[in-house]
């Protein structure tokens, strides 16, 4: 995982399992192999795993959708009206 591995001691084994799922689903969804599922099952029940996968997939969708449409990012505390329009 990007820089997370450099700070692995900051995360519990359950958090590292969830982060691995997020990274694999985001960078190579077909790379979510049996090892990833087995690690997740050590910490989470099936419902929790499905919920994590759904949330990860949904946020990946949001990111791709917004990137494709070049939607400007609204900083926390700002309204959409405060964000300058970009040239497409």
C-alpha positions as CSV (number, residue, x, y, z in Angstrom):
1,X,0.0,0.0,0.0
2,X,1.2,3.4,-0.8
3,X,2.6,5.1,2.3
4,X,0.4,3.1,4.7
5,X,3.0,0.3,4.8
6,X,5.6,2.8,6.2
7,X,3.3,3.3,9.1
8,X,1.7,-0.2,9.5
9,X,2.3,-0.1,13.3
10,X,-0.3,2.7,13.5
11,X,-3.1,0.4,12.3
12,X,-4.6,-2.6,13.9
13,X,-4.6,-5.9,11.9
14,X,-8.3,-5.4,11.2
15,X,-7.7,-1.9,9.9
16,X,-4.8,-3.1,7.7
17,X,-7.1,-5.8,6.3
18,X,-9.8,-3.2,5.4
19,X,-7.2,-0.9,3.9
20,X,-5.8,-3.8,1.8
21,X,-9.4,-4.4,0.4
22,X,-9.7,-0.7,-0.3
23,X,-6.4,-0.5,-2.2
24,X,-7.0,-3.6,-4.2
25,X,-10.6,-2.6,-5.2
26,X,-9.3,0.8,-6.2
27,X,-6.2,-0.2,-8.1
28,X,-6.9,-3.7,-9.4
29,X,-10.3,-5.1,-8.5
30,X,-9.4,-8.5,-9.9
31,X,-6.5,-8.6,-7.5
32,X,-8.9,-9.1,-4.6
33,X,-7.8,-12.7,-4.1
34,X,-8.6,-15.4,-1.5
35,X,-5.8,-14.2,0.7
36,X,-7.5,-10.8,1.0
37,X,-10.9,-12.4,1.7
38,X,-9.4,-14.7,4.3
39,X,-7.7,-11.9,6.1
40,X,-10.9,-9.9,6.2
41,X,-12.8,-12.9,7.6
42,X,-10.5,-13.1,10.5
43,X,-11.7,-9.7,11.6
44,X,-15.2,-9.1,10.1
45,X,-18.4,-11.0,9.5
46,X,-19.8,-11.4,6.0
47,X,-22.2,-8.4,6.4
48,X,-19.4,-6.1,7.4
49,X,-17.2,-7.2,4.5
50,X,-20.1,-6.7,2.0
51,X,-20.7,-3.2,3.5
52,X,-17.0,-2.3,3.2
53,X,-16.9,-3.5,-0.4
54,X,-20.1,-1.5,-1.2
55,X,-18.7,1.7,0.4
56,X,-15.4,1.3,-1.3
57,X,-17.0,0.7,-4.7
58,X,-19.4,3.7,-4.2
59,X,-16.6,6.1,-3.4
60,X,-14.5,4.8,-6.4
61,X,-17.6,5.5,-8.5
62,X,-17.9,9.0,-7.1
63,X,-14.2,9.7,-7.8
64,X,-14.3,8.5,-11.4
65,X,-17.5,10.3,-12.1
66,X,-16.3,13.6,-10.7
67,X,-12.9,13.2,-12.4
68,X,-14.5,12.5,-15.8
69,X,-16.7,15.5,-15.5
70,X,-13.9,17.6,-14.0
71,X,-16.1,18.6,-11.0
72,X,-14.1,21.0,-8.8
73,X,-13.5,20.0,-5.2
74,X,-15.4,22.1,-2.7
75,X,-13.2,22.7,0.4
76,X,-14.6,21.8,3.8
77,X,-16.7,24.7,5.1
78,X,-17.1,26.3,1.7
79,X,-20.3,26.2,-0.4
80,X,-20.3,25.2,-4.1
81,X,-20.8,28.9,-4.9
82,X,-17.4,29.6,-3.4
83,X,-15.6,27.3,-5.8
84,X,-14.4,28.9,-9.1
85,X,-15.5,27.3,-12.3
86,X,-12.8,25.6,-14.4
87,X,-12.4,25.6,-18.1
88,X,-13.2,22.2,-19.6
